[in-house]
């Protein structure tokens, strides 16, 4: 069980307006990105602990696998991204990849939000 419980519609909106938008922004502006955006990503990485339920180690359903991915990949990934972004140690390829990942997050969660609203 997570500490803070959000409905999936709000989770989709958070991914669209904050996470996806931040990654697209960083991908577009690259090393000229506004410094506080990296702090936002670091906080978002740590906030996963509040919003995503702690997974069991069973790979029996997709939702639990998504929880595992959030804890194993996204928490350290966002923290590392925040650190290396603040140090300006990201490569051009990383910025490009972040832009595409952000666009994918926006498109996927927009699709999921629309299907939930219908």
Jmol script that loads the backbone (N, CA, C; Angstrom):
load data "model"
ATOM      1  N   UNK A   1       0.837  -1.180   0.000  1.00  0.00           N
ATOM      2  CA  UNK A   1       0.000   0.000   0.000  1.00  0.00           C
ATOM      3  C   UNK A   1       0.884   1.246   0.000  1.00  0.00           C
ATOM      4  N   UNK A   2       0.495   2.230  -0.776  1.00  0.00           N
ATOM      5  CA  UNK A   2       1.259   3.468  -0.839  1.00  0.00           C
ATOM      6  C   UNK A   2       0.868   4.391   0.310  1.00  0.00           C
ATOM      7  N   UNK A   3       1.723   5.336   0.614  1.00  0.00           N
ATOM      8  CA  UNK A   3       1.453   6.289   1.684  1.00  0.00           C
ATOM      9  C   UNK A   3       0.396   7.294   1.229  1.00  0.00           C
ATOM     10  N   UNK A   4       0.535   7.783   0.000  1.00  0.00           N
ATOM     11  CA  UNK A   4      -0.423   8.724  -0.582  1.00  0.00           C
ATOM     12  C   UNK A   4      -1.152   8.005  -1.701  1.00  0.00           C
ATOM     13  N   UNK A   5      -2.463   7.981  -1.635  1.00  0.00           N
ATOM     14  CA  UNK A   5      -3.263   7.258  -2.634  1.00  0.00           C
ATOM     15  C   UNK A   5      -3.868   8.254  -3.614  1.00  0.00           C
ATOM     16  N   UNK A   6      -3.507   8.125  -4.885  1.00  0.00           N
ATOM     17  CA  UNK A   6      -4.069   8.950  -5.956  1.00  0.00           C
ATOM     18  C   UNK A   6      -4.850   8.056  -6.898  1.00  0.00           C
ATOM     19  N   UNK A   7      -5.949   8.579  -7.414  1.00  0.00           N
ATOM     20  CA  UNK A   7      -6.663   7.858  -8.454  1.00  0.00           C
ATOM     21  C   UNK A   7      -5.825   7.816  -9.723  1.00  0.00           C
ATOM     22  N   UNK A   8      -6.057   6.818 -10.551  1.00  0.00           N
ATOM     23  CA  UNK A   8      -5.244   6.647 -11.759  1.00  0.00           C
ATOM     24  C   UNK A   8      -5.381   7.826 -12.720  1.00  0.00           C
ATOM     25  N   UNK A   9      -6.526   8.499 -12.735  1.00  0.00           N
ATOM     26  CA  UNK A   9      -6.670   9.686 -13.587  1.00  0.00           C
ATOM     27  C   UNK A   9      -5.664  10.755 -13.172  1.00  0.00           C
ATOM     28  N   UNK A  10      -5.497  10.924 -11.872  1.00  0.00           N
ATOM     29  CA  UNK A  10      -4.553  11.921 -11.372  1.00  0.00           C
ATOM     30  C   UNK A  10      -3.108  11.486 -11.594  1.00  0.00           C
ATOM     31  N   UNK A  11      -2.870  10.201 -11.532  1.00  0.00           N
ATOM     32  CA  UNK A  11      -1.537   9.676 -11.842  1.00  0.00           C
ATOM     33  C   UNK A  11      -1.198   9.980 -13.300  1.00  0.00           C
ATOM     34  N   UNK A  12      -2.174   9.759 -14.201  1.00  0.00           N
ATOM     35  CA  UNK A  12      -1.955  10.064 -15.612  1.00  0.00           C
ATOM     36  C   UNK A  12      -1.685  11.551 -15.817  1.00  0.00           C
ATOM     37  N   UNK A  13      -2.460  12.401 -15.155  1.00  0.00           N
ATOM     38  CA  UNK A  13      -2.269  13.852 -15.280  1.00  0.00           C
ATOM     39  C   UNK A  13      -0.894  14.254 -14.762  1.00  0.00           C
ATOM     40  N   UNK A  14      -0.458  13.677 -13.650  1.00  0.00           N
ATOM     41  CA  UNK A  14       0.875  13.952 -13.105  1.00  0.00           C
ATOM     42  C   UNK A  14       1.959  13.573 -14.110  1.00  0.00           C
ATOM     43  N   UNK A  15       1.820  12.410 -14.732  1.00  0.00           N
ATOM     44  CA  UNK A  15       2.805  11.974 -15.724  1.00  0.00           C
ATOM     45  C   UNK A  15       2.812  12.895 -16.946  1.00  0.00           C
ATOM     46  N   UNK A  16       1.634  13.346 -17.376  1.00  0.00           N
ATOM     47  CA  UNK A  16       1.544  14.199 -18.564  1.00  0.00           C
ATOM     48  C   UNK A  16       2.119  15.584 -18.288  1.00  0.00           C
ATOM     49  N   UNK A  17       1.614  16.239 -17.237  1.00  0.00           N
ATOM     50  CA  UNK A  17       1.929  17.647 -17.004  1.00  0.00           C
ATOM     51  C   UNK A  17       3.247  17.893 -16.284  1.00  0.00           C
ATOM     52  N   UNK A  18       3.715  16.928 -15.516  1.00  0.00           N
ATOM     53  CA  UNK A  18       4.935  17.168 -14.743  1.00  0.00           C
ATOM     54  C   UNK A  18       6.097  16.327 -15.267  1.00  0.00           C
ATOM     55  N   UNK A  19       5.970  15.022 -15.211  1.00  0.00           N
ATOM     56  CA  UNK A  19       7.103  14.153 -15.542  1.00  0.00           C
ATOM     57  C   UNK A  19       7.445  14.229 -17.026  1.00  0.00           C
ATOM     58  N   UNK A  20       6.453  13.957 -17.881  1.00  0.00           N
ATOM     59  CA  UNK A  20       6.706  14.005 -19.321  1.00  0.00           C
ATOM     60  C   UNK A  20       7.142  15.379 -19.781  1.00  0.00           C
ATOM     61  N   UNK A  21       6.454  16.420 -19.278  1.00  0.00           N
ATOM     62  CA  UNK A  21       6.796  17.790 -19.676  1.00  0.00           C
ATOM     63  C   UNK A  21       8.208  18.163 -19.236  1.00  0.00           C
ATOM     64  N   UNK A  22       8.605  17.757 -18.035  1.00  0.00           N
ATOM     65  CA  UNK A  22       9.957  18.061 -17.552  1.00  0.00           C
ATOM     66  C   UNK A  22      11.015  17.384 -18.418  1.00  0.00           C
ATOM     67  N   UNK A  23      10.778  16.140 -18.796  1.00  0.00           N
ATOM     68  CA  UNK A  23      11.757  15.425 -19.625  1.00  0.00           C
ATOM     69  C   UNK A  23      11.834  16.009 -21.034  1.00  0.00           C
ATOM     70  N   UNK A  24      10.700  16.387 -21.601  1.00  0.00           N
ATOM     71  CA  UNK A  24      10.710  17.030 -22.923  1.00  0.00           C
ATOM     72  C   UNK A  24      11.444  18.367 -22.836  1.00  0.00           C
ATOM     73  N   UNK A  25      11.181  19.122 -21.785  1.00  0.00           N
ATOM     74  CA  UNK A  25      11.851  20.408 -21.575  1.00  0.00           C
ATOM     75  C   UNK A  25      13.368  20.225 -21.523  1.00  0.00           C
ATOM     76  N   UNK A  26      13.822  19.269 -20.719  1.00  0.00           N
ATOM     77  CA  UNK A  26      15.261  19.014 -20.605  1.00  0.00           C
ATOM     78  C   UNK A  26      15.824  18.547 -21.943  1.00  0.00           C
ATOM     79  N   UNK A  27      15.092  17.686 -22.629  1.00  0.00           N
ATOM     80  CA  UNK A  27      15.548  17.218 -23.932  1.00  0.00           C
ATOM     81  C   UNK A  27      15.672  18.340 -24.944  1.00  0.00           C
ATOM     82  N   UNK A  28      14.783  19.318 -24.857  1.00  0.00           N
ATOM     83  CA  UNK A  28      14.798  20.426 -25.818  1.00  0.00           C
ATOM     84  C   UNK A  28      15.882  21.452 -25.478  1.00  0.00           C
ATOM     85  N   UNK A  29      15.943  21.880 -24.220  1.00  0.00           N
ATOM     86  CA  UNK A  29      16.885  22.936 -23.842  1.00  0.00           C
ATOM     87  C   UNK A  29      18.268  22.406 -23.479  1.00  0.00           C
ATOM     88  N   UNK A  30      18.380  21.124 -23.278  1.00  0.00           N
ATOM     89  CA  UNK A  30      19.638  20.439 -23.001  1.00  0.00           C
ATOM     90  C   UNK A  30      20.408  21.103 -21.860  1.00  0.00           C
ATOM     91  N   UNK A  31      21.670  21.478 -22.074  1.00  0.00           N
ATOM     92  CA  UNK A  31      22.468  22.022 -20.970  1.00  0.00           C
ATOM     93  C   UNK A  31      22.076  23.449 -20.591  1.00  0.00           C
ATOM     94  N   UNK A  32      21.123  24.035 -21.323  1.00  0.00           N
ATOM     95  CA  UNK A  32      20.617  25.366 -20.985  1.00  0.00           C
ATOM     96  C   UNK A  32      19.338  25.284 -20.144  1.00  0.00           C
ATOM     97  N   UNK A  33      18.976  24.081 -19.726  1.00  0.00           N
ATOM     98  CA  UNK A  33      17.761  23.897 -18.925  1.00  0.00           C
ATOM     99  C   UNK A  33      17.864  24.664 -17.613  1.00  0.00           C
ATOM    100  N   UNK A  34      16.725  25.170 -17.171  1.00  0.00           N
ATOM    101  CA  UNK A  34      16.607  25.882 -15.905  1.00  0.00           C
ATOM    102  C   UNK A  34      16.995  24.929 -14.779  1.00  0.00           C
ATOM    103  N   UNK A  35      17.954  25.322 -13.966  1.00  0.00           N
ATOM    104  CA  UNK A  35      18.531  24.437 -12.950  1.00  0.00           C
ATOM    105  C   UNK A  35      17.502  23.791 -12.007  1.00  0.00           C
ATOM    106  N   UNK A  36      16.498  24.518 -11.533  1.00  0.00           N
ATOM    107  CA  UNK A  36      15.537  23.892 -10.600  1.00  0.00           C
ATOM    108  C   UNK A  36      14.764  22.706 -11.179  1.00  0.00           C
ATOM    109  N   UNK A  37      14.720  22.571 -12.502  1.00  0.00           N
ATOM    110  CA  UNK A  37      14.004  21.428 -13.087  1.00  0.00           C
ATOM    111  C   UNK A  37      14.661  20.117 -12.660  1.00  0.00           C
ATOM    112  N   UNK A  38      15.969  20.144 -12.449  1.00  0.00           N
ATOM    113  CA  UNK A  38      16.664  18.937 -11.997  1.00  0.00           C
ATOM    114  C   UNK A  38      16.326  18.618 -10.539  1.00  0.00           C
ATOM    115  N   UNK A  39      16.128  19.656  -9.733  1.00  0.00           N
ATOM    116  CA  UNK A  39      15.677  19.423  -8.356  1.00  0.00           C
ATOM    117  C   UNK A  39      14.280  18.810  -8.353  1.00  0.00           C
ATOM    118  N   UNK A  40      13.433  19.279  -9.268  1.00  0.00           N
ATOM    119  CA  UNK A  40      12.084  18.713  -9.400  1.00  0.00           C
ATOM    120  C   UNK A  40      12.181  17.222  -9.710  1.00  0.00           C
ATOM    121  N   UNK A  41      13.066  16.849 -10.637  1.00  0.00           N
ATOM    122  CA  UNK A  41      13.211  15.431 -10.979  1.00  0.00           C
ATOM    123  C   UNK A  41      13.725  14.614  -9.795  1.00  0.00           C
ATOM    124  N   UNK A  42      14.653  15.173  -9.046  1.00  0.00           N
ATOM    125  CA  UNK A  42      15.144  14.472  -7.860  1.00  0.00           C
ATOM    126  C   UNK A  42      14.042  14.257  -6.834  1.00  0.00           C
ATOM    127  N   UNK A  43      13.234  15.282  -6.615  1.00  0.00           N
ATOM    128  CA  UNK A  43      12.111  15.167  -5.678  1.00  0.00           C
ATOM    129  C   UNK A  43      11.087  14.165  -6.198  1.00  0.00           C
ATOM    130  N   UNK A  44      10.813  14.195  -7.507  1.00  0.00           N
ATOM    131  CA  UNK A  44       9.880  13.225  -8.088  1.00  0.00           C
ATOM    132  C   UNK A  44      10.394  11.800  -7.911  1.00  0.00           C
ATOM    133  N   UNK A  45      11.686  11.614  -8.076  1.00  0.00           N
ATOM    134  CA  UNK A  45      12.261  10.290  -7.867  1.00  0.00           C
ATOM    135  C   UNK A  45      12.038   9.804  -6.445  1.00  0.00           C
ATOM    136  N   UNK A  46      12.259  10.686  -5.482  1.00  0.00           N
ATOM    137  CA  UNK A  46      12.035  10.312  -4.083  1.00  0.00           C
ATOM    138  C   UNK A  46      10.546  10.173  -3.763  1.00  0.00           C
ATOM    139  N   UNK A  47       9.702  10.946  -4.447  1.00  0.00           N
ATOM    140  CA  UNK A  47       8.257  10.895  -4.203  1.00  0.00           C
ATOM    141  C   UNK A  47       7.644   9.570  -4.648  1.00  0.00           C
ATOM    142  N   UNK A  48       8.358   8.834  -5.478  1.00  0.00           N
ATOM    143  CA  UNK A  48       7.858   7.515  -5.887  1.00  0.00           C
ATOM    144  C   UNK A  48       7.588   6.660  -4.652  1.00  0.00           C
ATOM    145  N   UNK A  49       8.420   6.817  -3.637  1.00  0.00           N
ATOM    146  CA  UNK A  49       8.245   6.055  -2.399  1.00  0.00           C
ATOM    147  C   UNK A  49       6.890   6.360  -1.759  1.00  0.00           C
ATOM    148  N   UNK A  50       6.430   7.602  -1.906  1.00  0.00           N
ATOM    149  CA  UNK A  50       5.139   7.990  -1.328  1.00  0.00           C
ATOM    150  C   UNK A  50       3.953   7.515  -2.157  1.00  0.00           C
ATOM    151  N   UNK A  51       4.094   7.563  -3.481  1.00  0.00           N
ATOM    152  CA  UNK A  51       2.947   7.358  -4.362  1.00  0.00           C
ATOM    153  C   UNK A  51       2.809   5.953  -4.935  1.00  0.00           C
ATOM    154  N   UNK A  52       3.919   5.233  -5.045  1.00  0.00           N
ATOM    155  CA  UNK A  52       3.874   3.900  -5.656  1.00  0.00           C
ATOM    156  C   UNK A  52       3.968   2.860  -4.544  1.00  0.00           C
ATOM    157  N   UNK A  53       2.996   1.957  -4.464  1.00  0.00           N
ATOM    158  CA  UNK A  53       3.050   0.921  -3.424  1.00  0.00           C
ATOM    159  C   UNK A  53       4.329   0.093  -3.527  1.00  0.00           C
ATOM    160  N   UNK A  54       4.837  -0.319  -2.371  1.00  0.00           N
ATOM    161  CA  UNK A  54       6.035  -1.148  -2.361  1.00  0.00           C
ATOM    162  C   UNK A  54       5.694  -2.500  -2.988  1.00  0.00           C
ATOM    163  N   UNK A  55       6.483  -2.921  -3.973  1.00  0.00           N
ATOM    164  CA  UNK A  55       6.133  -4.159  -4.686  1.00  0.00           C
ATOM    165  C   UNK A  55       6.489  -5.412  -3.892  1.00  0.00           C
ATOM    166  N   UNK A  56       5.785  -6.478  -4.226  1.00  0.00           N
ATOM    167  CA  UNK A  56       6.206  -7.794  -3.757  1.00  0.00           C
ATOM    168  C   UNK A  56       7.192  -8.313  -4.795  1.00  0.00           C
ATOM    169  N   UNK A  57       7.895  -9.354  -4.492  1.00  0.00           N
ATOM    170  CA  UNK A  57       8.868  -9.879  -5.445  1.00  0.00           C
ATOM    171  C   UNK A  57       8.259 -10.944  -6.350  1.00  0.00           C
ATOM    172  N   UNK A  58       6.976 -10.845  -6.572  1.00  0.00           N
ATOM    173  CA  UNK A  58       6.282 -11.765  -7.471  1.00  0.00           C
ATOM    174  C   UNK A  58       6.086 -11.082  -8.824  1.00  0.00           C
ATOM    175  N   UNK A  59       6.366 -11.813  -9.860  1.00  0.00           N
ATOM    176  CA  UNK A  59       6.197 -11.289 -11.212  1.00  0.00           C
ATOM    177  C   UNK A  59       4.915 -11.849 -11.823  1.00  0.00           C
ATOM    178  N   UNK A  60       3.852 -11.873 -11.026  1.00  0.00           N
ATOM    179  CA  UNK A  60       2.621 -12.537 -11.451  1.00  0.00           C
ATOM    180  C   UNK A  60       1.626 -11.610 -12.132  1.00  0.00           C
ATOM    181  N   UNK A  61       1.729 -10.307 -11.893  1.00  0.00           N
ATOM    182  CA  UNK A  61       0.810  -9.402 -12.580  1.00  0.00           C
ATOM    183  C   UNK A  61       1.539  -8.146 -13.039  1.00  0.00           C
ATOM    184  N   UNK A  62       0.985  -7.508 -14.044  1.00  0.00           N
ATOM    185  CA  UNK A  62       1.632  -6.357 -14.671  1.00  0.00           C
ATOM    186  C   UNK A  62       1.788  -5.195 -13.697  1.00  0.00           C
ATOM    187  N   UNK A  63       0.797  -4.961 -12.875  1.00  0.00           N
ATOM    188  CA  UNK A  63       0.860  -3.829 -11.943  1.00  0.00           C
ATOM    189  C   UNK A  63       2.050  -3.980 -10.990  1.00  0.00           C
ATOM    190  N   UNK A  64       2.273  -5.163 -10.457  1.00  0.00           N
ATOM    191  CA  UNK A  64       3.403  -5.380  -9.557  1.00  0.00           C
ATOM    192  C   UNK A  64       4.732  -5.222 -10.297  1.00  0.00           C
ATOM    193  N   UNK A  65       4.781  -5.654 -11.546  1.00  0.00           N
ATOM    194  CA  UNK A  65       5.996  -5.471 -12.352  1.00  0.00           C
ATOM    195  C   UNK A  65       6.269  -3.982 -12.553  1.00  0.00           C
ATOM    196  N   UNK A  66       5.219  -3.191 -12.779  1.00  0.00           N
ATOM    197  CA  UNK A  66       5.388  -1.738 -12.911  1.00  0.00           C
ATOM    198  C   UNK A  66       5.901  -1.126 -11.609  1.00  0.00           C
ATOM    199  N   UNK A  67       5.407  -1.606 -10.479  1.00  0.00           N
ATOM    200  CA  UNK A  67       5.905  -1.123  -9.185  1.00  0.00           C
ATOM    201  C   UNK A  67       7.396  -1.430  -9.040  1.00  0.00           C
ATOM    202  N   UNK A  68       7.784  -2.653  -9.398  1.00  0.00           N
ATOM    203  CA  UNK A  68       9.193  -3.049  -9.318  1.00  0.00           C
ATOM    204  C   UNK A  68      10.051  -2.150 -10.203  1.00  0.00           C
ATOM    205  N   UNK A  69       9.591  -1.892 -11.423  1.00  0.00           N
ATOM    206  CA  UNK A  69      10.334  -1.023 -12.348  1.00  0.00           C
ATOM    207  C   UNK A  69      10.482   0.379 -11.767  1.00  0.00           C
ATOM    208  N   UNK A  70       9.424   0.902 -11.154  1.00  0.00           N
ATOM    209  CA  UNK A  70       9.510   2.234 -10.556  1.00  0.00           C
ATOM    210  C   UNK A  70      10.572   2.273  -9.451  1.00  0.00           C
ATOM    211  N   UNK A  71      10.633   1.233  -8.637  1.00  0.00           N
ATOM    212  CA  UNK A  71      11.599   1.226  -7.533  1.00  0.00           C
ATOM    213  C   UNK A  71      13.021   0.940  -7.996  1.00  0.00           C
ATOM    214  N   UNK A  72      13.188   0.052  -8.963  1.00  0.00           N
ATOM    215  CA  UNK A  72      14.535  -0.349  -9.379  1.00  0.00           C
ATOM    216  C   UNK A  72      15.131   0.602 -10.419  1.00  0.00           C
ATOM    217  N   UNK A  73      14.306   1.122 -11.319  1.00  0.00           N
ATOM    218  CA  UNK A  73      14.824   1.949 -12.413  1.00  0.00           C
ATOM    219  C   UNK A  73      14.573   3.436 -12.195  1.00  0.00           C
ATOM    220  N   UNK A  74      13.331   3.811 -11.884  1.00  0.00           N
ATOM    221  CA  UNK A  74      12.985   5.232 -11.889  1.00  0.00           C
ATOM    222  C   UNK A  74      13.494   5.998 -10.674  1.00  0.00           C
ATOM    223  N   UNK A  75      13.489   5.404  -9.489  1.00  0.00           N
ATOM    224  CA  UNK A  75      14.024   6.135  -8.328  1.00  0.00           C
ATOM    225  C   UNK A  75      15.505   6.449  -8.535  1.00  0.00           C
ATOM    226  N   UNK A  76      16.360   5.446  -8.762  1.00  0.00           N
ATOM    227  CA  UNK A  76      17.776   5.795  -8.977  1.00  0.00           C
ATOM    228  C   UNK A  76      18.000   6.577 -10.268  1.00  0.00           C
ATOM    229  N   UNK A  77      17.175   6.307 -11.290  1.00  0.00           N
ATOM    230  CA  UNK A  77      17.334   7.021 -12.559  1.00  0.00           C
ATOM    231  C   UNK A  77      17.066   8.505 -12.430  1.00  0.00           C
ATOM    232  N   UNK A  78      15.981   8.871 -11.755  1.00  0.00           N
ATOM    233  CA  UNK A  78      15.659  10.294 -11.584  1.00  0.00           C
ATOM    234  C   UNK A  78      16.683  10.985 -10.687  1.00  0.00           C
ATOM    235  N   UNK A  79      17.132  10.283  -9.652  1.00  0.00           N
ATOM    236  CA  UNK A  79      18.136  10.882  -8.771  1.00  0.00           C
ATOM    237  C   UNK A  79      19.450  11.084  -9.530  1.00  0.00           C
ATOM    238  N   UNK A  80      19.857  10.090 -10.310  1.00  0.00           N
ATOM    239  CA  UNK A  80      21.082  10.225 -11.114  1.00  0.00           C
ATOM    240  C   UNK A  80      20.924  11.320 -12.160  1.00  0.00           C
ATOM    241  N   UNK A  81      19.767  11.371 -12.795  1.00  0.00           N
ATOM    242  CA  UNK A  81      19.506  12.413 -13.792  1.00  0.00           C
ATOM    243  C   UNK A  81      19.597  13.795 -13.151  1.00  0.00           C
ATOM    244  N   UNK A  82      19.029  13.944 -11.963  1.00  0.00           N
ATOM    245  CA  UNK A  82      19.109  15.227 -11.260  1.00  0.00           C
ATOM    246  C   UNK A  82      20.565  15.577 -10.946  1.00  0.00           C
ATOM    247  N   UNK A  83      21.307  14.616 -10.440  1.00  0.00           N
ATOM    248  CA  UNK A  83      22.702  14.870 -10.074  1.00  0.00           C
ATOM    249  C   UNK A  83      23.543  15.239 -11.300  1.00  0.00           C
ATOM    250  N   UNK A  84      23.501  14.392 -12.327  1.00  0.00           N
ATOM    251  CA  UNK A  84      24.335  14.641 -13.502  1.00  0.00           C
ATOM    252  C   UNK A  84      23.854  15.852 -14.293  1.00  0.00           C
ATOM    253  N   UNK A  85      22.561  16.130 -14.258  1.00  0.00           N
ATOM    254  CA  UNK A  85      22.050  17.330 -14.916  1.00  0.00           C
ATOM    255  C   UNK A  85      22.550  18.590 -14.234  1.00  0.00           C
ATOM    256  N   UNK A  86      22.547  18.592 -12.911  1.00  0.00           N
ATOM    257  CA  UNK A  86      23.057  19.751 -12.174  1.00  0.00           C
ATOM    258  C   UNK A  86      24.556  19.935 -12.392  1.00  0.00           C
ATOM    259  N   UNK A  87      25.271  18.838 -12.587  1.00  0.00           N
ATOM    260  CA  UNK A  87      26.714  18.904 -12.837  1.00  0.00           C
ATOM    261  C   UNK A  87      27.030  19.176 -14.311  1.00  0.00           C
ATOM    262  N   UNK A  88      25.978  19.223 -15.135  1.00  0.00           N
ATOM    263  CA  UNK A  88      26.107  19.406 -16.594  1.00  0.00           C
ATOM    264  C   UNK A  88      26.995  18.321 -17.202  1.00  0.00           C
ATOM    265  N   UNK A  89      26.746  17.085 -16.796  1.00  0.00           N
ATOM    266  CA  UNK A  89      27.529  15.956 -17.284  1.00  0.00           C
ATOM    267  C   UNK A  89      26.692  15.003 -18.128  1.00  0.00           C
ATOM    268  N   UNK A  90      25.618  15.509 -18.725  1.00  0.00           N
ATOM    269  CA  UNK A  90      24.799  14.681 -19.611  1.00  0.00           C
ATOM    270  C   UNK A  90      25.261  14.881 -21.048  1.00  0.00           C
ATOM    271  N   UNK A  91      25.232  13.822 -21.831  1.00  0.00           N
ATOM    272  CA  UNK A  91      25.657  13.909 -23.229  1.00  0.00           C
ATOM    273  C   UNK A  91      24.493  14.366 -24.105  1.00  0.00           C
ATOM    274  N   UNK A  92      24.812  14.778 -25.318  1.00  0.00           N
ATOM    275  CA  UNK A  92      23.775  15.169 -26.291  1.00  0.00           C
ATOM    276  C   UNK A  92      22.814  14.015 -26.528  1.00  0.00           C
ATOM    277  N   UNK A  93      23.340  12.796 -26.596  1.00  0.00           N
ATOM    278  CA  UNK A  93      22.494  11.622 -26.817  1.00  0.00           C
ATOM    279  C   UNK A  93      21.523  11.415 -25.656  1.00  0.00           C
ATOM    280  N   UNK A  94      21.994  11.684 -24.442  1.00  0.00           N
ATOM    281  CA  UNK A  94      21.128  11.549 -23.272  1.00  0.00           C
ATOM    282  C   UNK A  94      19.994  12.563 -23.334  1.00  0.00           C
ATOM    283  N   UNK A  95      20.324  13.803 -23.686  1.00  0.00           N
ATOM    284  CA  UNK A  95      19.279  14.831 -23.809  1.00  0.00           C
ATOM    285  C   UNK A  95      18.246  14.432 -24.861  1.00  0.00           C
ATOM    286  N   UNK A  96      18.714  13.934 -25.993  1.00  0.00           N
ATOM    287  CA  UNK A  96      17.795  13.502 -27.051  1.00  0.00           C
ATOM    288  C   UNK A  96      16.911  12.367 -26.556  1.00  0.00           C
ATOM    289  N   UNK A  97      17.511  11.396 -25.890  1.00  0.00           N
ATOM    290  CA  UNK A  97      16.741  10.266 -25.364  1.00  0.00           C
ATOM    291  C   UNK A  97      15.708  10.735 -24.347  1.00  0.00           C
ATOM    292  N   UNK A  98      16.078  11.677 -23.493  1.00  0.00           N
ATOM    293  CA  UNK A  98      15.132  12.197 -22.497  1.00  0.00           C
ATOM    294  C   UNK A  98      13.947  12.879 -23.165  1.00  0.00           C
ATOM    295  N   UNK A  99      14.204  13.605 -24.239  1.00  0.00           N
ATOM    296  CA  UNK A  99      13.112  14.238 -24.975  1.00  0.00           C
ATOM    297  C   UNK A  99      12.146  13.216 -25.531  1.00  0.00           C
ATOM    298  N   UNK A 100      12.676  12.148 -26.113  1.00  0.00           N
ATOM    299  CA  UNK A 100      11.813  11.096 -26.664  1.00  0.00           C
ATOM    300  C   UNK A 100      11.071  10.339 -25.562  1.00  0.00           C
ATOM    301  N   UNK A 101      11.750  10.049 -24.474  1.00  0.00           N
ATOM    302  CA  UNK A 101      11.094   9.360 -23.358  1.00  0.00           C
ATOM    303  C   UNK A 101       9.971  10.234 -22.796  1.00  0.00           C
ATOM    304  N   UNK A 102      10.236  11.528 -22.642  1.00  0.00           N
ATOM    305  CA  UNK A 102       9.204  12.444 -22.161  1.00  0.00           C
ATOM    306  C   UNK A 102       8.009  12.495 -23.088  1.00  0.00           C
ATOM    307  N   UNK A 103       8.258  12.543 -24.400  1.00  0.00           N
ATOM    308  CA  UNK A 103       7.161  12.553 -25.376  1.00  0.00           C
ATOM    309  C   UNK A 103       6.367  11.253 -25.296  1.00  0.00           C
ATOM    310  N   UNK A 104       7.063  10.127 -25.150  1.00  0.00           N
ATOM    311  CA  UNK A 104       6.376   8.839 -25.020  1.00  0.00           C
ATOM    312  C   UNK A 104       5.507   8.813 -23.768  1.00  0.00           C
ATOM    313  N   UNK A 105       6.037   9.311 -22.656  1.00  0.00           N
ATOM    314  CA  UNK A 105       5.270   9.349 -21.402  1.00  0.00           C
ATOM    315  C   UNK A 105       4.004  10.178 -21.581  1.00  0.00           C
ATOM    316  N   UNK A 106       4.133  11.324 -22.227  1.00  0.00           N
ATOM    317  CA  UNK A 106       2.968  12.183 -22.455  1.00  0.00           C
ATOM    318  C   UNK A 106       1.938  11.476 -23.321  1.00  0.00           C
ATOM    319  N   UNK A 107       2.368  10.900 -24.429  1.00  0.00           N
ATOM    320  CA  UNK A 107       1.436  10.239 -25.353  1.00  0.00           C
ATOM    321  C   UNK A 107       0.770   9.043 -24.682  1.00  0.00           C
ATOM    322  N   UNK A 108       1.547   8.206 -24.016  1.00  0.00           N
ATOM    323  CA  UNK A 108       0.992   7.008 -23.381  1.00  0.00           C
ATOM    324  C   UNK A 108      -0.019   7.379 -22.296  1.00  0.00           C
ATOM    325  N   UNK A 109       0.355   8.297 -21.422  1.00  0.00           N
ATOM    326  CA  UNK A 109      -0.537   8.640 -20.316  1.00  0.00           C
ATOM    327  C   UNK A 109      -1.725   9.480 -20.780  1.00  0.00           C
ATOM    328  N   UNK A 110      -1.575  10.222 -21.859  1.00  0.00           N
ATOM    329  CA  UNK A 110      -2.725  10.917 -22.442  1.00  0.00           C
ATOM    330  C   UNK A 110      -3.721   9.901 -22.989  1.00  0.00           C
ATOM    331  N   UNK A 111      -3.216   8.883 -23.667  1.00  0.00           N
ATOM    332  CA  UNK A 111      -4.076   7.802 -24.164  1.00  0.00           C
ATOM    333  C   UNK A 111      -4.794   7.115 -23.002  1.00  0.00           C
ATOM    334  N   UNK A 112      -4.042   6.761 -21.949  1.00  0.00           N
ATOM    335  CA  UNK A 112      -4.648   6.091 -20.798  1.00  0.00           C
ATOM    336  C   UNK A 112      -5.685   6.988 -20.113  1.00  0.00           C
ATOM    337  N   UNK A 113      -5.399   8.286 -20.030  1.00  0.00           N
ATOM    338  CA  UNK A 113      -6.350   9.211 -19.414  1.00  0.00           C
ATOM    339  C   UNK A 113      -7.632   9.303 -20.230  1.00  0.00           C
ATOM    340  N   UNK A 114      -7.492   9.407 -21.542  1.00  0.00           N
ATOM    341  CA  UNK A 114      -8.674   9.494 -22.409  1.00  0.00           C
ATOM    342  C   UNK A 114      -9.512   8.231 -22.287  1.00  0.00           C
ATOM    343  N   UNK A 115      -8.876   7.063 -22.288  1.00  0.00           N
ATOM    344  CA  UNK A 115      -9.650   5.819 -22.169  1.00  0.00           C
ATOM    345  C   UNK A 115     -10.317   5.711 -20.794  1.00  0.00           C
ATOM    346  N   UNK A 116      -9.706   6.263 -19.768  1.00  0.00           N
ATOM    347  CA  UNK A 116     -10.328   6.227 -18.436  1.00  0.00           C
ATOM    348  C   UNK A 116     -11.502   7.195 -18.334  1.00  0.00           C
ATOM    349  N   UNK A 117     -11.447   8.283 -19.095  1.00  0.00           N
ATOM    350  CA  UNK A 117     -12.523   9.271 -19.047  1.00  0.00           C
ATOM    351  C   UNK A 117     -13.728   8.872 -19.884  1.00  0.00           C
ATOM    352  N   UNK A 118     -13.539   7.948 -20.797  1.00  0.00           N
ATOM    353  CA  UNK A 118     -14.648   7.541 -21.672  1.00  0.00           C
ATOM    354  C   UNK A 118     -15.499   6.474 -21.037  1.00  0.00           C
TER     355      UNK A 118
END
end "model"
wireframe off; spacefill off
backbone 0.3
color backbone group
